[in-house]
Structures are given as structure tokens and as C-alpha cells.
Amino acid sequence: MHIADVTMFYTPVSGGVRTYLEAKHRGLTGRAQHSLVVPGSQRAHHDFFHTVPAPLLPFGHGYRFPLRKKSWVDTLTRLRPDLIEAGDPYVTAWACIDAGQCLGVPAVGFYHSDLPRLVNSRLGHWTDPLLDSYICKLYRQFDRVLAPSQVMADKLLRLGVERVRLQPLGVDTTQFHPRHRDPSLKQALGIADGVYLLIFAGRAAREKNIPILLRTMELLGKNYHLLLVGPGMPRGVPDNVSVIHEYVPADRIARYLASSNALIHAGDSETFGLVVLEAMASGIPVIGTRKGAVAELVVPGCGLLAETVSAPALAQAARNLFADGHHGMGRLARKRVEEFYAWDRILVQLLGQYHELTGHTDQKTEESRRA
């Protein structure tokens, strides 16, 4: 079976979608042929990686935005995959649908980003009817729509999108592991013994609510310290906040996570929340909000959730977590990831989706399903 993934969400600093695609490629080795088609400065291909020219987005942190679908359709029809998966809701998604129809193969839409929520957070809720209509029109044309969380699956169903299936993302439980803990990290950050180290890693996008995190740290005071990791993070921060203003590779993120006492996440509109899984796999609990997909991952015993998206609520959740003794939570969080979200398990689920659509199968997947 030959699978082609197409997305504009692929840059050196992109987050969950790139992580998913690279893990998927590693997992498909020896099981299926895999092609990845993404925007680039020019048309090129190397091994499984294909680029189609597209202009850079101004202030877009390296993202390129395809404007015409013909070249994307041409690339896909030339590759002749058995299944095409679209990873964004823009021009490339329509190209995947057209190419699938030309080739007579299934086209799958993976709903990684909640487009209406992203747009109305910037432009206001007046855009909701237009965007809801667009999402419905686009995703109803796919042979199957994969949603990474139940909250996103339910939203698509409410909009009238059919053929929606839940398909969580996974995490590399070897790369993210408690053994990567570095006792010297606190010393390097100038943090005294007995101070709790919190961490958040990701993009400084508006929906991550970084200002709420900063206000939370002001409320928590000197017994807590926050490490913010990622491009675009603010520079004016409280004294108990340290910032790494750059894209950090996964091995360093794994060390930072395993060396912290908890992840703190103020986002209220995550479609999945991969950094939450990475933290849990690293053996630390999560402090989050009972909004979006984070609440589906942070089940009782793996962390604490604030009932409202506010600095006082997050600060109280942090105090409660450490007052109750958090060490057992980290172990339970790791165990839950191993049981439900290890990448090998997720890959079996994902291939099952593809096999249902194409009729293809492979011996490894059948053996994994029976195990």
C-alpha cells in the first residue's frame, strides 16, 4: 500500500502535525510505501519527500501557503498512491479530493486544526457561520475524516460532516521517558532547591494563552518557576519565569520535560495537545484546563484540571497538585501513555483505518491486532 500525506503545516518550527507525520513515516517503514508532499521554494523530491512551490506567508514563521491546487493534483496523480491524506483545510485539501477522484482512490481528511476557532479568536465570532459552512462543505467530500479527539469529532458531527472517526495521535515512549531527567537543569536555571519547576513547550500562538501562564506565575510566587520553551515566546516575563526563545529539537524537549515537576498548559482550544502526552510519557503530571482536548488526556490521577481558563484557577490547581503529593501522578501518567498512546499502538489503529478504505492489509498489522 502506498500512502501520500499532504499538508502545508510542515516547517522546521511546526508542531504536532510534523511530529505526527515523521513518526508515521518511521512506523510505516517495512509496512507500506509513504510519500510526503509539502510546500517548498521549488519543485523537488528526495526519497519519500516531495515539495511543491508555494509563497511564504508574511510573518508566518516559515510557513508557505499554496494558492493554486493544479500543481498539487499533478504531483499526487504522478505519485499514484493508494490513499491520500490531507493534513490541513486549505488549498491542498481540495487538491487531495480532486486527485483522489482522478485516481479512484480514497481521500482522507485529518482534522488537525480547528479552523473556525483559530479564525474567530483573531477576527471575532462573526466569522462562525461562514467557516462552519466551509468546513462542512470541504470535509463532507472526504471518504473518511479523522479527528484526533472526541471533542473535535463531536464538533464535526454537529456541523453535519459524516464519516467521522476518532483517531488519537501517539507519542514515542522511548524518546520521551523519565530516564532523561537531568538533575542539573534547575541549577542551570538558577532555581533553588525546593522550588517547583513547571514547563510549557510549544508555539506562542494566541490559543496557547501564554499571558494567562505569566499571570499564573505572578500569583504562584517565588516557590514556583516556569520554563517557557519555543519560538515567539514573550521577552517581558516575571522574575520566576525563564524563556528559551527558539525552536528546540525533541531530544532537548524530552530532557526539559523529564527534569520538570509538571507541565502547565493554559490552552483552551487544543484539538489534541501532543505536548501533554509528551509530558505524561516523561513521567510528570499535567496542570491544565477543562477545555478542549486536554481534558480527554489528563484523566484523574495524571494531573489536575482547572474548571475555568484563568490565572487564579490554574494557580490553585498547581498548589493543590503539589499539596497532595504529585510523584505518584507522574508514574500513573506514564503508565496511561504506554497503555493507550504509545506510537506502535496508534499506528495499528491508523493502518486499520486505511485498510478498511483500501482493502489492503499486511501481516504485521494483523498480528498486532490479534496480540
C-alpha positions in Angstrom: 0.0 0.0 0.0 1.2 3.5 -0.9 0.1 6.4 1.4 0.6 10.0 0.4 0.3 12.7 3.1 -0.2 16.3 2.1 -0.1 19.4 4.3 1.1 23.0 4.5 1.8 22.5 8.2 5.4 21.4 7.8 8.3 23.7 8.7 11.3 23.4 10.9 9.3 25.0 13.7 5.9 23.4 13.2 4.5 21.3 15.9 2.1 18.4 16.2 1.4 17.8 12.5 5.1 17.5 11.6 5.7 15.2 14.7 2.8 13.0 13.6 4.0 12.7 10.0 7.6 12.0 10.9 6.5 9.3 13.4 4.2 7.9 10.9 6.9 7.6 8.3 9.2 5.8 10.7 6.3 3.4 11.7 5.4 2.7 8.1 8.9 1.5 7.2 8.6 -2.1 6.1 4.8 -2.0 6.1 3.8 0.5 3.4 5.3 3.0 0.9 5.0 6.5 2.2 5.2 9.9 0.3 5.1 13.3 2.0 4.0 16.3 -0.2 4.6 19.8 1.4 5.2 23.4 0.2 8.7 24.5 -0.7 10.6 27.2 -2.5 10.7 25.0 -5.6 9.6 21.7 -7.0 11.8 18.9 -5.8 11.8 15.4 -4.4 14.2 13.3 -2.4 13.4 9.8 -1.4 9.8 10.0 0.1 9.9 13.8 0.4 8.3 16.0 -2.3 8.0 19.8 -2.4 5.6 21.9 -4.5 6.3 25.6 -4.9 4.3 28.0 -2.7 4.8 31.5 -1.5 6.0 32.3 2.1 3.4 33.7 4.5 4.5 37.1 5.7 5.4 36.8 9.4 4.4 33.1 9.1 7.5 31.6 10.8 8.5 29.7 7.6 5.0 28.5 6.6 4.1 28.6 2.9 0.5 29.0 1.7 -0.4 27.2 -1.6 -2.6 29.3 -3.8 -3.4 27.0 -6.7 -4.3 23.4 -6.5 -3.4 22.2 -10.0 0.3 21.6 -9.3 -0.6 19.6 -6.2 -3.1 17.5 -8.1 -0.5 16.9 -10.8 2.1 15.8 -8.2 -0.3 13.4 -6.5 -1.6 11.8 -9.7 2.1 11.3 -10.8 2.8 9.5 -7.5 -0.3 7.3 -7.8 -0.8 6.4 -4.2 -3.4 4.0 -2.9 -4.7 6.5 -0.4 -4.3 10.3 0.1 -4.4 12.1 3.5 -4.9 15.8 3.8 -3.5 17.4 6.9 -4.9 21.0 6.6 -8.2 22.6 5.5 -6.9 24.8 2.7 -6.0 24.5 -1.0 -4.1 21.3 -0.5 -7.2 19.6 1.0 -9.2 20.4 -2.2 -6.3 19.1 -4.3 -6.4 15.8 -2.3 -10.1 15.4 -3.0 -9.6 16.1 -6.8 -6.6 13.8 -7.0 -8.4 11.0 -5.2 -11.3 11.3 -7.7 -8.9 11.3 -10.6 -7.1 8.2 -9.4 -10.1 6.4 -8.0 -8.5 6.1 -4.5 -9.8 7.2 -1.1 -9.1 10.7 0.2 -8.9 11.1 4.0 -9.1 14.4 5.8 -7.3 14.6 9.2 -8.8 17.5 11.2 -5.6 18.6 12.9 -6.6 22.2 13.4 -9.9 23.8 14.4 -10.1 26.4 11.7 -13.2 28.3 13.0 -11.8 28.6 16.5 -8.4 29.8 15.2 -10.0 32.5 12.9 -12.6 33.8 15.4 -10.0 34.2 18.1 -8.4 36.8 15.8 -11.4 38.2 13.9 -14.4 37.6 16.1 -17.4 35.3 16.1 -19.0 37.0 13.1 -16.9 34.5 11.0 -18.5 31.4 12.6 -21.4 30.8 10.1 -19.1 31.2 7.1 -16.3 29.0 8.5 -18.8 26.3 9.7 -20.3 26.2 6.2 -16.8 25.9 4.7 -15.7 23.1 7.0 -18.9 21.2 6.3 -18.6 21.6 2.5 -15.0 20.6 2.5 -14.9 17.6 4.9 -18.2 16.0 3.6 -16.3 15.3 0.4 -13.7 13.1 2.0 -14.1 9.3 2.1 -13.3 9.5 5.8 -12.5 12.2 8.3 -10.2 11.5 11.2 -10.5 13.6 14.4 -7.7 13.4 17.0 -10.0 13.9 19.9 -13.7 13.3 20.8 -14.3 17.0 21.2 -13.3 17.5 17.6 -15.2 14.5 16.3 -18.3 15.8 18.1 -17.9 19.3 16.6 -17.6 17.9 13.0 -20.7 15.7 13.5 -22.6 18.8 14.8 -21.6 20.7 11.7 -23.1 17.9 9.5 -19.8 16.2 8.5 -20.3 12.5 8.0 -17.9 9.5 8.1 -16.0 10.9 11.1 -13.8 8.5 13.1 -11.8 9.2 16.2 -8.1 8.7 15.7 -5.8 9.8 18.5 -2.2 10.8 17.9 0.6 8.9 19.6 3.9 9.6 21.3 7.4 8.0 21.1 7.7 6.5 24.6 11.4 5.8 24.2 12.2 9.4 23.2 10.0 10.8 25.9 10.9 8.9 29.1 11.6 9.6 32.8 15.2 8.4 32.3 16.0 11.6 30.5 15.7 13.6 33.8 18.7 15.9 34.3 19.1 17.0 38.0 21.4 19.8 36.9 18.6 21.7 35.0 17.3 23.6 38.0 20.8 24.6 38.9 21.4 25.8 35.3 18.3 27.9 35.5 19.3 29.4 38.9 16.4 27.7 40.7 16.8 27.0 44.4 16.2 23.6 46.0 12.5 23.1 47.0 11.2 25.4 44.2 8.8 23.6 41.8 9.7 23.7 38.2 6.8 24.0 35.8 7.2 23.9 32.0 5.3 24.7 28.8 6.8 24.0 25.4 5.3 24.9 22.0 4.5 27.8 19.8 3.5 31.1 21.3 0.2 31.1 19.4 -2.7 33.1 20.7 -4.7 30.0 21.6 -2.0 28.8 23.9 -2.9 31.7 26.3 0.7 32.5 27.3 -0.4 35.7 29.1 -2.5 33.6 31.4 0.5 31.5 32.2 2.6 34.6 33.1 -0.2 35.9 35.3 -0.4 32.5 37.0 3.3 32.6 37.8 2.9 36.1 39.4 0.2 34.6 41.6 2.2 31.5 42.5 5.3 33.5 43.6 8.8 32.5 44.4 8.2 28.8 45.3 7.4 28.1 41.7 9.4 28.7 38.5 8.2 28.3 34.8 10.3 27.3 31.9 8.8 28.6 28.6 10.2 26.9 25.5 9.5 27.8 21.9 9.8 30.4 19.2 7.9 33.7 19.6 7.6 33.5 23.4 7.4 36.9 25.2 10.5 38.6 26.5 9.0 40.6 29.3 8.2 38.0 31.9 8.0 37.8 35.7 11.2 37.0 37.7 10.1 33.4 38.2 9.9 32.6 34.5 12.8 31.6 32.2 12.4 31.6 28.4 14.1 29.7 25.7 13.2 31.8 22.6 13.9 29.2 19.9 12.7 26.0 18.3 14.2 23.2 20.4 14.7 19.7 19.0 12.8 16.8 20.5 15.8 15.3 22.5 16.2 18.6 24.4 12.4 18.9 24.9 12.5 15.4 26.4 15.2 16.4 28.8 13.4 19.5 29.9 10.1 17.7 30.4 11.6 14.8 32.4 13.5 17.3 34.6 10.4 19.4 35.5 7.9 18.8 38.2 4.8 19.3 36.0 3.6 20.6 32.6 1.3 23.6 32.9 -1.0 24.4 29.9 -3.4 27.3 29.7 -4.7 26.5 26.2 -8.5 26.1 26.0 -8.9 25.0 22.3 -6.4 22.2 21.7 -7.6 19.7 19.1 -5.3 17.1 20.7 -2.4 18.5 22.8 0.6 16.4 21.8 2.9 18.2 24.4 0.5 16.9 27.1 1.3 13.3 26.0 5.0 14.0 25.8 4.9 15.3 29.4 3.0 12.3 30.6 5.3 9.9 28.8 8.2 11.8 30.5 6.7 10.8 33.9 5.4 14.2 35.0 1.8 15.3 35.8 -0.1 17.9 33.9 -1.9 21.1 35.1 -4.4 22.2 32.5 -7.9 23.5 31.9 -11.1 21.5 31.5 -11.5 22.8 27.9 -10.7 21.4 24.5 -8.9 18.0 24.1 -6.6 18.3 27.1 -9.3 17.1 29.4 -9.5 13.9 27.4 -5.8 13.1 28.0 -5.5 14.2 31.7 -7.7 11.7 33.4 -7.9 11.5 37.2 -4.5 10.6 38.7 -2.5 12.0 35.9 -2.7 15.7 36.8 -5.3 18.4 37.8 -7.6 20.5 35.7 -8.8 24.0 36.4 -12.5 24.5 35.9 -12.1 27.9 34.3 -9.5 29.4 32.0 -8.0 31.9 34.3 -4.8 32.5 36.2 -6.3 32.2 39.7 -7.8 28.8 38.7 -4.6 27.5 37.3 -2.6 28.7 40.2 -4.9 27.0 42.6 -4.7 23.8 40.6 -0.9 23.9 40.8 -1.0 24.5 44.6 -3.4 21.6 45.0 -1.3 19.3 42.9 1.8 19.7 44.9 0.0 19.8 48.3 -1.5 16.4 47.5 1.9 14.9 46.6 2.4 14.6 42.8 5.0 11.9 42.5 2.5 9.0 42.0 0.7 11.1 39.4 3.8 11.1 37.2 4.0 7.3 37.3 0.3 6.9 36.5 0.6 9.4 33.6 3.5 7.3 32.1 1.5 4.1 32.5 -1.5 5.5 30.8 0.5 6.7 27.8 2.2 3.3 27.5 -1.2 1.6 27.6 -3.2 3.8 25.2 -1.0 6.3 23.3 2.3 4.6 22.5 3.0 5.2 18.8 3.1 1.5 17.9 -0.4 1.1 19.2 -1.6 4.2 17.4 -0.1 3.0 14.2 -2.0 -0.2 14.3 -5.2 1.8 14.7 -4.3 4.2 11.9 -3.4 1.4 9.5 -6.7 -0.3 10.4 -8.5 2.9 9.1 -6.5 2.8 5.9 -7.1 -0.9 5.3 -10.9 -0.5 5.7 -10.8 2.1 3.0 -8.4 0.4 0.5 -8.9 -3.3 1.1 -5.2 -3.7 1.6 -3.7 -5.4 4.6 -0.4 -6.5 5.9 0.8 -9.3 8.2 2.4 -7.1 10.9 -0.9 -5.2 11.4 -3.0 -8.4 11.6 -0.5 -9.9 14.1 -0.6 -6.7 16.2 -4.4 -6.6 16.2 -4.6 -10.2 17.4 -1.9 -9.7 20.1 
